[in-house]
Amino acid sequence: MPSYSYEIKVQREGRWTVDQVTESEAIALKRAEDLAAGAQYEAVRVEKERLRGDGSFGKPTVIFERSCSVRDAQVTISHIDDAPDCAALEDLYGIDARLTMWKVLRKYFEKVALTPSEVLHNYGALARLMDNDPPVYPAAVDRVATLQAKRADTDPRERRDQIYGWCDMIAARAREAEREKPLHKLKTKDFRRLLEVALDEGGPARRDHLVRCTIARDLYMRRNFLEKLEVLLGAVAMAETREELAILDGFIADVLGSATVIQELLGSRPNLCAALIALVDLMEGKEEDNPPRDVPDVVRVLRGLFSEGRLQNGATVLLDRVRSQVGGRQPLSRNDPSKEGEALTRLTDRLLGVKGVIGGPGMAEALTHRCGLQFSEGGDVGRRKSVTAMLNLIRDPVQRVRYLLTIADTATGAAAMDDIVRTLRGIASGAVDIHSFVHPRVSMPKKLMTISDVQRALMASRLPVQARKELFDRLDDLLADYVEREGFLGRLDDPDLHLRERATRLVKFCSSGILIEGKALQIARKRIASYLRQPNFVEHLTDDCATPAEAEEVLRDFYRQLAEAGFAPAA
């Protein structure tokens, strides 16, 4: 039987562009009828091509053509001022590249209800983008190439040609996948079966590519973002491995890149501040106390998956949207401008914690930029004033320190570095004990862990070396003083317990990561060393063992734990 390919084409501004490619005549004609009924184009046509044995196509024959009455609205690219580097073709499939595609082609994607993953894995979707009039595809490539070439100080024309070459290879891959007939009858809802059939066509990498192309073909037929999301979420339960879940997570992340979907997921919110906090809650899997009544049921499924940490790419996309909106100029409290400051404080409280700023340096800079909108000064003066203003919004001392360490890793931090160091030194020198940072009622282990985490962040920061050392040593002194004064180690070292259990508890504490390398940890190690130096230590450690073999196993395990705790058995 001869093999045929059917191209559904649409006409806009006198130009024909590819809407979809399929090997089913029935699907092609049904799609053409739907497009013609929608009256979004000037005309719709279906061309039938015969696939020769050498893989080439014969002369196309028109089997359907119909004129429409309404033209589709024109779209243009969106302005972007940054584009992550792509060193190889495979980087174009990554989350950073797809986020960039969303940003520069947002108007186009929203208009035609497509996502970057569909364009990357479906020839019809990519051909439609390439043929769109006005020509958003070359404009987008030119913008990205210009930004990347500027950063690398290379010729933008060479970079542009390279990206065009990669896009042609992506198109060839997607079109080649269309020839895998066993996959044509399968859809996203058949995810488990789809994985099995695709694996028969090649190894794991080939399987994943074919699965993505099949899902993209299915989603391309669905002209509603929320419907795409529901279909994808319905397949998540069938993913049994991390690699399988990653396939669906990538598509889900791309759907979440749509502003239309975000608006539907959020429902009715009083203002931007409430919407952003709700997005952070969703991303972290946190239940809302009083969600709007018009929030769709799909949110419950999403929240559960985020809570389980199963949608890493999806969380990345939501976080990027929050960061973009926080750093923008749209009012946080448009409904009541007098509460703009209060809204910023609420948002800051939600984005800051004892573990640092959610979203890292990028989010810290976005918050600081928004806080600085109240000042007329620009440049370094405005940046320094913005950092000071942000500090006035943060009451918790640990959060203040974590914010300063995070903002130090940005351009704003570089401009305000002297102020940051001076403020941190003031906070550290003014601390009487660790209760200047953590509440006295917090458990002892949590107190130690909180200060140790600050020390880790401090050593990883971009503060000047001398400042890092001074501040680290000050926190180390506070920790050591607390450990000795409060008798923390004495509580671990219960004299009523057997020597082995007492020593083991101390050793596990040293290797737990609760304390970072410093004076406090050395105090614990000295206590363990005093046990090791006791006469007949080994005999006391194993005196309740029933057999020599059991005693040998106990010793081997204890010395392994000693090594993990950071000192040799002979200590």
RADAVEN-V416802 format. One record per residue. RES is the residue in one letter. SS is DSSP state (~ for helix, > for strand, _ for the rest). PHI is phi in degrees with one decimal (999 if undefined). PSI is psi in whole degrees, 0 to 359 (999 if undefined). Layout:
# RADAVEN-V416802
res->RES ss->SS phi->PHI psi->PSI
res->RES ss->SS phi->PHI psi->PSI
This chain:
# RADAVEN-V416802
res->M ss->_ phi->999 psi->134
res->P ss->_ phi->-68.6 psi->151
res->S ss->> phi->-103.9 psi->136
res->Y ss->> phi->-124.3 psi->153
res->S ss->> phi->-121.5 psi->139
res->Y ss->> phi->-119.7 psi->121
res->E ss->> phi->-104.3 psi->122
res->I ss->> phi->-91.2 psi->123
res->K ss->> phi->-120.6 psi->148
res->V ss->> phi->-124.3 psi->150
res->Q ss->> phi->-109.7 psi->129
res->R ss->> phi->-140.0 psi->132
res->E ss->_ phi->53.6 psi->35
res->G ss->_ phi->82.2 psi->357
res->R ss->> phi->-109.4 psi->141
res->W ss->> phi->-93.4 psi->133
res->T ss->> phi->-130.5 psi->154
res->V ss->> phi->-80.8 psi->127
res->D ss->> phi->-94.5 psi->319
res->Q ss->> phi->-161.6 psi->153
res->V ss->> phi->-124.8 psi->130
res->T ss->> phi->-144.9 psi->161
res->E ss->_ phi->-102.4 psi->8
res->S ss->_ phi->-108.7 psi->120
res->E ss->~ phi->-65.5 psi->322
res->A ss->~ phi->-62.8 psi->317
res->I ss->~ phi->-64.8 psi->319
res->A ss->~ phi->-62.5 psi->314
res->L ss->~ phi->-67.9 psi->322
res->K ss->~ phi->-64.0 psi->317
res->R ss->~ phi->-63.2 psi->318
res->A ss->~ phi->-63.5 psi->319
res->E ss->~ phi->-61.4 psi->317
res->D ss->~ phi->-64.0 psi->317
res->L ss->~ phi->-65.3 psi->319
res->A ss->~ phi->-66.7 psi->323
res->A ss->~ phi->-68.1 psi->330
res->G ss->~ phi->-74.2 psi->342
res->A ss->_ phi->54.7 psi->39
res->Q ss->_ phi->-94.6 psi->348
res->Y ss->_ phi->-126.0 psi->170
res->E ss->_ phi->-73.8 psi->323
res->A ss->> phi->-159.8 psi->161
res->V ss->> phi->-131.5 psi->140
res->R ss->> phi->-142.3 psi->148
res->V ss->> phi->-119.9 psi->126
res->E ss->> phi->-111.9 psi->133
res->K ss->> phi->-103.3 psi->127
res->E ss->> phi->-124.2 psi->138
res->R ss->> phi->-90.7 psi->133
res->L ss->> phi->-90.1 psi->117
res->R ss->_ phi->-76.8 psi->169
res->G ss->_ phi->-64.3 psi->332
res->D ss->_ phi->-85.2 psi->6
res->G ss->_ phi->92.4 psi->353
res->S ss->_ phi->-86.5 psi->168
res->F ss->> phi->-111.1 psi->147
res->G ss->_ phi->-81.8 psi->185
res->K ss->_ phi->-67.7 psi->131
res->P ss->_ phi->-71.4 psi->150
res->T ss->> phi->-121.8 psi->130
res->V ss->> phi->-78.7 psi->121
res->I ss->> phi->-112.3 psi->355
res->F ss->> phi->-155.7 psi->136
res->E ss->> phi->-157.0 psi->133
res->R ss->> phi->-147.4 psi->139
res->S ss->> phi->-85.3 psi->148
res->C ss->_ phi->-120.8 psi->174
res->S ss->_ phi->-112.0 psi->342
res->V ss->_ phi->-118.1 psi->134
res->R ss->_ phi->-87.8 psi->146
res->D ss->_ phi->-73.7 psi->146
res->A ss->_ phi->-67.9 psi->146
res->Q ss->_ phi->-78.6 psi->150
res->V ss->_ phi->-130.4 psi->158
res->T ss->_ phi->-130.7 psi->170
res->I ss->_ phi->-75.1 psi->159
res->S ss->_ phi->-96.8 psi->152
res->H ss->_ phi->-72.4 psi->134
res->I ss->_ phi->-132.3 psi->149
res->D ss->_ phi->-117.5 psi->10
res->D ss->_ phi->-154.0 psi->144
res->A ss->_ phi->-145.8 psi->120
res->P ss->_ phi->-62.0 psi->149
res->D ss->_ phi->-69.2 psi->147
res->C ss->_ phi->-124.1 psi->113
res->A ss->_ phi->-86.2 psi->338
res->A ss->_ phi->-147.5 psi->167
res->L ss->~ phi->-53.9 psi->317
res->E ss->~ phi->-62.0 psi->335
res->D ss->~ phi->-64.3 psi->335
res->L ss->~ phi->-67.8 psi->340
res->Y ss->~ phi->-87.2 psi->350
res->G ss->_ phi->-74.2 psi->166
res->I ss->~ phi->-64.1 psi->322
res->D ss->~ phi->-64.5 psi->317
res->A ss->~ phi->-66.6 psi->320
res->R ss->~ phi->-68.7 psi->326
res->L ss->~ phi->-63.1 psi->320
res->T ss->~ phi->-64.5 psi->319
res->M ss->~ phi->-59.0 psi->317
res->W ss->~ phi->-60.0 psi->317
res->K ss->~ phi->-68.1 psi->315
res->V ss->~ phi->-80.8 psi->333
res->L ss->_ phi->-112.6 psi->24
res->R ss->~ phi->-56.3 psi->314
res->K ss->~ phi->-62.0 psi->319
res->Y ss->~ phi->-66.3 psi->310
res->F ss->~ phi->-59.9 psi->317
res->E ss->~ phi->-66.2 psi->323
res->K ss->~ phi->-66.8 psi->316
res->V ss->~ phi->-98.8 psi->2
res->A ss->_ phi->57.0 psi->52
res->L ss->_ phi->-122.9 psi->164
res->T ss->_ phi->-125.1 psi->162
res->P ss->~ phi->-56.4 psi->319
res->S ss->~ phi->-63.4 psi->325
res->E ss->~ phi->-65.7 psi->318
res->V ss->~ phi->-64.9 psi->323
res->L ss->~ phi->-73.9 psi->336
res->H ss->~ phi->-122.5 psi->9
res->N ss->_ phi->-134.6 psi->120
res->Y ss->~ phi->-62.6 psi->320
res->G ss->~ phi->-60.7 psi->317
res->A ss->~ phi->-65.7 psi->319
res->L ss->~ phi->-69.3 psi->318
res->A ss->~ phi->-62.8 psi->323
res->R ss->~ phi->-63.8 psi->319
res->L ss->~ phi->-64.5 psi->315
res->M ss->~ phi->-63.2 psi->327
res->D ss->~ phi->-95.2 psi->1
res->N ss->_ phi->-61.1 psi->144
res->D ss->_ phi->-124.7 psi->118
res->P ss->_ phi->-69.8 psi->157
res->P ss->_ phi->-73.8 psi->81
res->V ss->~ phi->-74.3 psi->334
res->Y ss->~ phi->-62.5 psi->305
res->P ss->~ phi->-64.3 psi->327
res->A ss->~ phi->-65.2 psi->320
res->A ss->~ phi->-67.3 psi->315
res->V ss->~ phi->-61.4 psi->318
res->D ss->~ phi->-62.9 psi->318
res->R ss->~ phi->-65.6 psi->314
res->V ss->~ phi->-64.4 psi->315
res->A ss->~ phi->-61.7 psi->320
res->T ss->~ phi->-63.2 psi->316
res->L ss->~ phi->-66.1 psi->317
res->Q ss->~ phi->-68.4 psi->320
res->A ss->~ phi->-66.3 psi->323
res->K ss->~ phi->-63.5 psi->317
res->R ss->~ phi->-65.5 psi->321
res->A ss->~ phi->-89.7 psi->357
res->D ss->_ phi->55.8 psi->50
res->T ss->_ phi->-124.0 psi->177
res->D ss->_ phi->-75.9 psi->120
res->P ss->~ phi->-62.7 psi->332
res->R ss->~ phi->-66.4 psi->319
res->E ss->~ phi->-65.6 psi->320
res->R ss->~ phi->-65.6 psi->320
res->R ss->~ phi->-63.3 psi->316
res->D ss->~ phi->-63.7 psi->323
res->Q ss->~ phi->-64.5 psi->316
res->I ss->~ phi->-65.1 psi->319
res->Y ss->~ phi->-58.6 psi->318
res->G ss->~ phi->-62.1 psi->317
res->W ss->~ phi->-63.6 psi->319
res->C ss->~ phi->-63.7 psi->323
res->D ss->~ phi->-64.1 psi->322
res->M ss->~ phi->-67.4 psi->322
res->I ss->~ phi->-63.8 psi->319
res->A ss->~ phi->-63.0 psi->318
res->A ss->~ phi->-64.0 psi->319
res->R ss->~ phi->-61.4 psi->314
res->A ss->~ phi->-65.0 psi->320
res->R ss->~ phi->-70.1 psi->323
res->E ss->~ phi->-62.8 psi->323
res->A ss->~ phi->-65.5 psi->335
res->E ss->_ phi->-64.0 psi->341
res->R ss->_ phi->-83.6 psi->354
res->E ss->_ phi->-80.8 psi->87
res->K ss->~ phi->-59.9 psi->323
res->P ss->~ phi->-58.0 psi->340
res->L ss->~ phi->-91.3 psi->349
res->H ss->_ phi->-67.2 psi->332
res->K ss->_ phi->-88.2 psi->355
res->L ss->_ phi->-98.0 psi->149
res->K ss->_ phi->-130.4 psi->182
res->T ss->~ phi->-59.2 psi->324
res->K ss->~ phi->-66.9 psi->344
res->D ss->~ phi->-97.4 psi->32
res->F ss->~ phi->-52.7 psi->315
res->R ss->~ phi->-63.2 psi->314
res->R ss->~ phi->-67.2 psi->323
res->L ss->~ phi->-59.6 psi->317
res->L ss->~ phi->-61.5 psi->319
res->E ss->~ phi->-68.4 psi->314
res->V ss->~ phi->-65.8 psi->318
res->A ss->~ phi->-64.8 psi->326
res->L ss->~ phi->-66.6 psi->330
res->D ss->~ phi->-65.6 psi->340
res->E ss->_ phi->-88.5 psi->351
res->G ss->_ phi->171.2 psi->190
res->G ss->_ phi->-76.1 psi->186
res->P ss->~ phi->-56.7 psi->317
res->A ss->~ phi->-65.8 psi->317
res->R ss->~ phi->-64.7 psi->319
res->R ss->~ phi->-57.9 psi->311
res->D ss->~ phi->-60.6 psi->321
res->H ss->~ phi->-63.8 psi->314
res->L ss->~ phi->-66.3 psi->323
res->V ss->~ phi->-62.9 psi->315
res->R ss->~ phi->-62.8 psi->319
res->C ss->~ phi->-66.0 psi->324
res->T ss->~ phi->-68.6 psi->317
res->I ss->~ phi->-63.0 psi->318
res->A ss->~ phi->-61.6 psi->321
res->R ss->~ phi->-63.9 psi->320
res->D ss->~ phi->-65.7 psi->312
res->L ss->~ phi->-66.3 psi->328
res->Y ss->~ phi->-62.0 psi->334
res->M ss->_ phi->-79.3 psi->349
res->R ss->_ phi->-105.0 psi->118
res->R ss->_ phi->-98.6 psi->29
res->N ss->_ phi->-138.6 psi->123
res->F ss->~ phi->-60.9 psi->319
res->L ss->~ phi->-65.7 psi->325
res->E ss->~ phi->-64.9 psi->318
res->K ss->~ phi->-58.0 psi->315
res->L ss->~ phi->-63.3 psi->317
res->E ss->~ phi->-61.9 psi->318
res->V ss->~ phi->-63.2 psi->316
res->L ss->~ phi->-65.4 psi->316
res->L ss->~ phi->-65.1 psi->329
res->G ss->~ phi->-65.9 psi->337
res->A ss->~ phi->-90.6 psi->345
res->V ss->~ phi->-59.1 psi->322
res->A ss->_ phi->-62.0 psi->340
res->M ss->_ phi->-87.4 psi->351
res->A ss->_ phi->-79.1 psi->121
res->E ss->_ phi->-104.1 psi->342
res->T ss->_ phi->-125.7 psi->166
res->R ss->~ phi->-61.7 psi->322
res->E ss->~ phi->-66.9 psi->320
res->E ss->~ phi->-66.8 psi->317
res->L ss->~ phi->-63.8 psi->324
res->A ss->~ phi->-60.9 psi->327
res->I ss->~ phi->-61.6 psi->310
res->L ss->~ phi->-70.8 psi->322
res->D ss->~ phi->-58.6 psi->322
res->G ss->~ phi->-62.9 psi->315
res->F ss->~ phi->-67.9 psi->319
res->I ss->~ phi->-61.1 psi->317
res->A ss->~ phi->-58.9 psi->318
res->D ss->~ phi->-65.3 psi->321
res->V ss->~ phi->-64.4 psi->322
res->L ss->~ phi->-68.8 psi->348
res->G ss->_ phi->-74.0 psi->349
res->S ss->_ phi->-81.0 psi->128
res->A ss->~ phi->-64.2 psi->328
res->T ss->~ phi->-62.2 psi->315
res->V ss->~ phi->-64.7 psi->317
res->I ss->~ phi->-59.0 psi->317
res->Q ss->~ phi->-61.8 psi->320
res->E ss->~ phi->-68.6 psi->321
res->L ss->~ phi->-68.4 psi->325
res->L ss->~ phi->-76.9 psi->330
res->G ss->_ phi->71.1 psi->204
res->S ss->_ phi->-81.7 psi->119
res->R ss->_ phi->-123.0 psi->145
res->P ss->_ phi->-67.5 psi->330
res->N ss->_ phi->-163.3 psi->178
res->L ss->~ phi->-64.6 psi->322
res->C ss->~ phi->-58.0 psi->311
res->A ss->~ phi->-62.5 psi->322
res->A ss->~ phi->-65.7 psi->317
res->L ss->~ phi->-66.9 psi->318
res->I ss->~ phi->-63.2 psi->321
res->A ss->~ phi->-64.5 psi->324
res->L ss->~ phi->-66.5 psi->319
res->V ss->~ phi->-63.9 psi->317
res->D ss->~ phi->-58.8 psi->315
res->L ss->~ phi->-62.4 psi->314
res->M ss->~ phi->-60.2 psi->327
res->E ss->_ phi->-93.4 psi->0
res->G ss->_ phi->73.1 psi->24
res->K ss->_ phi->-91.0 psi->132
res->E ss->_ phi->-71.8 psi->142
res->E ss->_ phi->-88.1 psi->146
res->D ss->_ phi->-69.1 psi->314
res->N ss->_ phi->-136.3 psi->76
res->P ss->_ phi->-70.0 psi->151
res->P ss->_ phi->-60.5 psi->153
res->R ss->_ phi->-69.8 psi->336
res->D ss->_ phi->-92.6 psi->16
res->V ss->_ phi->-73.4 psi->127
res->P ss->_ phi->-68.2 psi->157
res->D ss->_ phi->-62.1 psi->334
res->V ss->~ phi->-61.3 psi->337
res->V ss->~ phi->-62.9 psi->323
res->R ss->~ phi->-61.1 psi->318
res->V ss->~ phi->-66.2 psi->314
res->L ss->~ phi->-59.3 psi->315
res->R ss->~ phi->-60.6 psi->319
res->G ss->~ phi->-64.2 psi->318
res->L ss->~ phi->-67.1 psi->320
res->F ss->~ phi->-65.4 psi->320
res->S ss->~ phi->-60.7 psi->325
res->E ss->_ phi->-83.8 psi->358
res->G ss->_ phi->70.4 psi->29
res->R ss->_ phi->-94.0 psi->349
res->L ss->_ phi->-119.9 psi->72
res->Q ss->~ phi->-65.4 psi->315
res->N ss->~ phi->-66.6 psi->322
res->G ss->~ phi->-60.4 psi->318
res->A ss->~ phi->-64.8 psi->322
res->T ss->~ phi->-61.1 psi->318
res->V ss->~ phi->-67.6 psi->316
res->L ss->~ phi->-63.1 psi->318
res->L ss->~ phi->-63.1 psi->321
res->D ss->~ phi->-64.2 psi->321
res->R ss->~ phi->-65.8 psi->316
res->V ss->~ phi->-59.7 psi->314
res->R ss->~ phi->-60.8 psi->318
res->S ss->~ phi->-63.5 psi->317
res->Q ss->~ phi->-71.5 psi->322
res->V ss->~ phi->-62.6 psi->320
res->G ss->_ phi->-81.8 psi->0
res->G ss->_ phi->-85.8 psi->193
res->R ss->_ phi->-113.1 psi->355
res->Q ss->_ phi->-62.9 psi->131
res->P ss->_ phi->-58.3 psi->142
res->L ss->_ phi->-75.4 psi->335
res->S ss->_ phi->-133.3 psi->64
res->R ss->_ phi->-60.7 psi->327
res->N ss->_ phi->-68.6 psi->336
res->D ss->_ phi->-148.2 psi->86
res->P ss->~ phi->-54.4 psi->334
res->S ss->~ phi->-67.1 psi->344
res->K ss->~ phi->-105.3 psi->19
res->E ss->~ phi->-61.4 psi->317
res->G ss->~ phi->-64.6 psi->318
res->E ss->~ phi->-63.0 psi->322
res->A ss->~ phi->-65.4 psi->319
res->L ss->~ phi->-63.8 psi->321
res->T ss->~ phi->-63.2 psi->316
res->R ss->~ phi->-60.6 psi->315
res->L ss->~ phi->-65.2 psi->319
res->T ss->~ phi->-62.6 psi->316
res->D ss->~ phi->-58.5 psi->322
res->R ss->~ phi->-73.2 psi->330
res->L ss->~ phi->-92.3 psi->351
res->L ss->> phi->-111.4 psi->146
res->G ss->> phi->-154.8 psi->180
res->V ss->_ phi->-67.1 psi->342
res->K ss->_ phi->-89.7 psi->358
res->G ss->> phi->117.5 psi->194
res->V ss->> phi->-88.1 psi->125
res->I ss->_ phi->-60.9 psi->123
res->G ss->_ phi->96.5 psi->357
res->G ss->~ phi->67.3 psi->206
res->P ss->~ phi->-57.0 psi->322
res->G ss->~ phi->-60.7 psi->317
res->M ss->~ phi->-70.8 psi->321
res->A ss->~ phi->-59.8 psi->319
res->E ss->~ phi->-69.9 psi->324
res->A ss->~ phi->-63.9 psi->316
res->L ss->~ phi->-61.3 psi->315
res->T ss->~ phi->-65.4 psi->321
res->H ss->~ phi->-61.8 psi->315
res->R ss->~ phi->-64.3 psi->319
res->C ss->~ phi->-62.6 psi->329
res->G ss->~ phi->-80.7 psi->356
res->L ss->~ phi->-64.0 psi->341
res->Q ss->~ phi->-75.5 psi->346
res->F ss->_ phi->-101.3 psi->146
res->S ss->_ phi->-84.1 psi->336
res->E ss->_ phi->-70.1 psi->143
res->G ss->_ phi->-114.5 psi->191
res->G ss->~ phi->63.3 psi->206
res->D ss->~ phi->-65.1 psi->325
res->V ss->~ phi->-62.3 psi->314
res->G ss->~ phi->-64.2 psi->323
res->R ss->~ phi->-65.2 psi->316
res->R ss->~ phi->-64.4 psi->318
res->K ss->~ phi->-65.0 psi->326
res->S ss->~ phi->-67.4 psi->319
res->V ss->~ phi->-62.7 psi->316
res->T ss->~ phi->-62.6 psi->319
res->A ss->~ phi->-65.3 psi->322
res->M ss->~ phi->-62.6 psi->319
res->L ss->~ phi->-61.1 psi->328
res->N ss->~ phi->-68.9 psi->343
res->L ss->~ phi->-88.0 psi->344
res->I ss->_ phi->-106.4 psi->119
res->R ss->_ phi->-95.5 psi->320
res->D ss->_ phi->-66.2 psi->127
res->P ss->~ phi->-63.7 psi->321
res->V ss->~ phi->-66.4 psi->320
res->Q ss->~ phi->-64.5 psi->324
res->R ss->~ phi->-62.5 psi->315
res->V ss->~ phi->-64.3 psi->314
res->R ss->~ phi->-64.2 psi->324
res->Y ss->~ phi->-63.3 psi->313
res->L ss->~ phi->-62.7 psi->320
res->L ss->~ phi->-67.4 psi->327
res->T ss->~ phi->-76.1 psi->315
res->I ss->~ phi->-67.2 psi->337
res->A ss->_ phi->-63.2 psi->340
res->D ss->_ phi->-93.3 psi->27
res->T ss->_ phi->-134.1 psi->174
res->A ss->~ phi->-64.2 psi->323
res->T ss->~ phi->-62.7 psi->318
res->G ss->~ phi->-63.8 psi->322
res->A ss->~ phi->-62.5 psi->321
res->A ss->~ phi->-71.2 psi->330
res->A ss->_ phi->-107.8 psi->20
res->M ss->~ phi->-59.5 psi->318
res->D ss->~ phi->-61.2 psi->318
res->D ss->~ phi->-65.8 psi->320
res->I ss->~ phi->-63.3 psi->312
res->V ss->~ phi->-63.0 psi->317
res->R ss->~ phi->-62.6 psi->319
res->T ss->~ phi->-66.6 psi->317
res->L ss->~ phi->-63.3 psi->320
res->R ss->~ phi->-63.4 psi->321
res->G ss->~ phi->-64.4 psi->319
res->I ss->~ phi->-64.3 psi->316
res->A ss->~ phi->-68.7 psi->316
res->S ss->~ phi->-69.6 psi->334
res->G ss->_ phi->-84.3 psi->354
res->A ss->_ phi->-77.4 psi->124
res->V ss->_ phi->-75.7 psi->316
res->D ss->_ phi->-154.7 psi->189
res->I ss->~ phi->-68.6 psi->345
res->H ss->~ phi->-72.9 psi->355
res->S ss->~ phi->-74.0 psi->346
res->F ss->_ phi->-113.6 psi->322
res->V ss->_ phi->-122.4 psi->149
res->H ss->_ phi->-68.2 psi->140
res->P ss->_ phi->-56.5 psi->332
res->R ss->_ phi->-81.7 psi->353
res->V ss->_ phi->-68.6 psi->145
res->S ss->_ phi->-60.8 psi->152
res->M ss->~ phi->-57.2 psi->311
res->P ss->~ phi->-58.7 psi->322
res->K ss->~ phi->-68.4 psi->324
res->K ss->~ phi->-60.8 psi->312
res->L ss->~ phi->-63.1 psi->317
res->M ss->~ phi->-64.7 psi->322
res->T ss->~ phi->-61.6 psi->313
res->I ss->~ phi->-68.1 psi->321
res->S ss->~ phi->-63.2 psi->321
res->D ss->~ phi->-63.9 psi->323
res->V ss->~ phi->-64.4 psi->319
res->Q ss->~ phi->-61.9 psi->319
res->R ss->~ phi->-62.4 psi->314
res->A ss->~ phi->-62.8 psi->323
res->L ss->~ phi->-62.1 psi->313
res->M ss->~ phi->-70.8 psi->338
res->A ss->~ phi->-90.9 psi->356
res->S ss->_ phi->-80.0 psi->175
res->R ss->_ phi->-98.4 psi->18
res->L ss->_ phi->-63.0 psi->153
res->P ss->_ phi->-55.1 psi->147
res->V ss->~ phi->-54.9 psi->314
res->Q ss->~ phi->-64.1 psi->320
res->A ss->~ phi->-64.8 psi->319
res->R ss->~ phi->-60.0 psi->316
res->K ss->~ phi->-66.0 psi->316
res->E ss->~ phi->-60.3 psi->313
res->L ss->~ phi->-70.0 psi->321
res->F ss->~ phi->-61.4 psi->313
res->D ss->~ phi->-62.9 psi->323
res->R ss->~ phi->-64.6 psi->315
res->L ss->~ phi->-65.9 psi->324
res->D ss->~ phi->-63.6 psi->319
res->D ss->~ phi->-62.6 psi->318
res->L ss->~ phi->-64.1 psi->321
res->L ss->~ phi->-65.8 psi->312
res->A ss->~ phi->-60.6 psi->317
res->D ss->~ phi->-61.5 psi->319
res->Y ss->~ phi->-67.0 psi->315
res->V ss->~ phi->-59.3 psi->319
res->E ss->~ phi->-77.6 psi->316
res->R ss->~ phi->-66.8 psi->321
res->E ss->_ phi->-88.7 psi->356
res->G ss->_ phi->64.1 psi->35
res->F ss->~ phi->-60.2 psi->315
res->L ss->~ phi->-67.4 psi->328
res->G ss->~ phi->-62.9 psi->327
res->R ss->~ phi->-71.2 psi->327
res->L ss->~ phi->-72.7 psi->322
res->D ss->_ phi->-90.8 psi->71
res->D ss->_ phi->-72.2 psi->117
res->P ss->_ phi->-65.6 psi->344
res->D ss->_ phi->-79.4 psi->350
res->L ss->_ phi->-90.8 psi->161
res->H ss->_ phi->-64.7 psi->150
res->L ss->~ phi->-54.0 psi->320
res->R ss->~ phi->-63.3 psi->318
res->E ss->~ phi->-69.3 psi->323
res->R ss->~ phi->-63.8 psi->313
res->A ss->~ phi->-65.6 psi->319
res->T ss->~ phi->-64.6 psi->320
res->R ss->~ phi->-61.8 psi->318
res->L ss->~ phi->-66.9 psi->319
res->V ss->~ phi->-64.3 psi->316
res->K ss->~ phi->-64.9 psi->325
res->F ss->~ phi->-62.6 psi->318
res->C ss->~ phi->-65.5 psi->329
res->S ss->~ phi->-96.9 psi->3
res->S ss->_ phi->-76.4 psi->340
res->G ss->_ phi->88.0 psi->0
res->I ss->_ phi->-61.1 psi->323
res->L ss->_ phi->-113.2 psi->140
res->I ss->_ phi->-86.6 psi->163
res->E ss->_ phi->-57.6 psi->123
res->G ss->_ phi->173.1 psi->196
res->K ss->~ phi->-64.2 psi->316
res->A ss->~ phi->-62.0 psi->319
res->L ss->~ phi->-68.0 psi->325
res->Q ss->~ phi->-65.9 psi->327
res->I ss->~ phi->-61.8 psi->316
res->A ss->~ phi->-64.8 psi->319
res->R ss->~ phi->-65.9 psi->324
res->K ss->~ phi->-63.6 psi->324
res->R ss->~ phi->-66.0 psi->319
res->I ss->~ phi->-65.2 psi->318
res->A ss->~ phi->-60.6 psi->325
res->S ss->~ phi->-65.1 psi->328
res->Y ss->~ phi->-67.3 psi->315
res->L ss->~ phi->-63.3 psi->334
res->R ss->_ phi->-89.1 psi->357
res->Q ss->_ phi->-65.2 psi->144
res->P ss->_ phi->-59.5 psi->139
res->N ss->_ phi->57.7 psi->36
res->F ss->~ phi->-58.4 psi->316
res->V ss->~ phi->-62.2 psi->319
res->E ss->~ phi->-63.5 psi->318
res->H ss->~ phi->-67.6 psi->325
res->L ss->~ phi->-66.6 psi->330
res->T ss->_ phi->-117.6 psi->16
res->D ss->_ phi->-70.0 psi->349
res->D ss->_ phi->-103.0 psi->8
res->C ss->_ phi->-78.5 psi->140
res->A ss->_ phi->-79.2 psi->331
res->T ss->_ phi->-137.1 psi->158
res->P ss->~ phi->-58.0 psi->324
res->A ss->~ phi->-63.7 psi->319
res->E ss->~ phi->-65.3 psi->320
res->A ss->~ phi->-63.4 psi->319
res->E ss->~ phi->-63.6 psi->320
res->E ss->~ phi->-64.5 psi->319
res->V ss->~ phi->-61.6 psi->315
res->L ss->~ phi->-64.1 psi->317
res->R ss->~ phi->-61.2 psi->317
res->D ss->~ phi->-67.5 psi->321
res->F ss->~ phi->-65.5 psi->316
res->Y ss->~ phi->-70.0 psi->331
res->R ss->~ phi->-64.4 psi->318
res->Q ss->~ phi->-65.2 psi->324
res->L ss->~ phi->-59.8 psi->316
res->A ss->~ phi->-63.1 psi->319
res->E ss->~ phi->-65.5 psi->333
res->A ss->~ phi->-81.2 psi->352
res->G ss->_ phi->106.5 psi->11
res->F ss->_ phi->-146.0 psi->156
res->A ss->_ phi->-76.9 psi->159
res->P ss->_ phi->-57.8 psi->335
res->A ss->_ phi->-83.8 psi->6
res->A ss->_ phi->-62.6 psi->999
